Amino acid sequence: MQDVKDIRGLVWGLALLAMGIGVFLAAPHKMAELEKVTQSSLLYFGRFCIYLLSIILVGGGVKKIIDGLNRSQNSGPQE
């Protein structure tokens, strides 16, 4: 049962990492589209929030992956 949880955690970590990278790469394009629609000082705040979100997603994914790998190495073959 623990192996299933470890695999789920690893997959979840990879998904978080992929989404964080995707948000980071899509942010410039989305901000350019938003600048065409509106000229506001809130664009800087929006850009900050989008990049902060991507950093949080990447950080959470990396943490989840590292924790899962450390847990699987510590629970190796027991005698």
Secondary structure, DSSP 8 states (H G I E B T S, - for coil): -HHHHHHHHHHHHHHHHHHHHHHHHHHHHHHHHHHHH---THHHHHHHHHHHHHHHHHHHHHHHHHHHHHHHHHTS---
